[in-house]
């Protein structure tokens, strides 16, 4: 709220802080290392205030239609806030992660971000935004899942995997929903994040991986922090894919074809179109702002 006091008329909070105000749960104000606190960014059409500890002032073209009010705080709209975050991200990969985490809370779509990038090709950071647009994913459930996917695509030079796609046996039984799936090769990947430290979770994870292996899927578990060592992880990824069966769809004992009763929630639009009761039932396990 302090930032709203110093902001002049026509300015607004943007970037991660604005997205957080809109309900984006993964934007907590910390850098990927989990320790470095990020400043709030205030966007203004003219530099008539100075940056101070805790916030940074950025001067860019700003239209009144870019501004909205959330809980009494003037912010830029989600598309403008996210494109700002992506353009000023520390890398193209982190720009892609920022998109996925905003899409997780259904604030933006890939189409909206790509369209904005095409409309403003000369803005600061626009080349990074365009580069990141090739790696947008609307169904990642954590930043580390997306970072794992980027190592698979960029460093291992392998085809884009499906994110959180449910897998069924031939009788329509749900075997599990892995973090990432290479459907052509038949490889599932799981990122071993903090949630896997919960009591009893090790047994649950092992049982699920066994179900995948029993139907012919090759499994790869990515350990916490391993995405930092991209070259070695990429080597493990390529080796895992080489061991995979590459079975034709007609010969697989598993499928990604959805049973008639399954309601898909893979895209932002699909989730936006859910009724309130459906959202409660289908998205109940999603992380919420505490």
Secondary structure by P-SEA (a helix, b strand, c coil): ccccccccccbbbccaaaaaaacccccccccccccbbbbbbbbbccccccccccbbbbbcccccccccccccbbbccaaaaaaaaaaacccaaaaaaaaaaaaaaccccaaaaaaaaaacccccaaaaaaaaccccccccccaaaaaaaaaacccccccccccbbbbbcccccccccccccccccbbbbbcccccccccaaaaaaaaaaaaaaaabbbbbbbccccccaaaaaaaaaaaaaaaccccccccccccccccccccccccaaaaaaccaaaaaaacccccccc
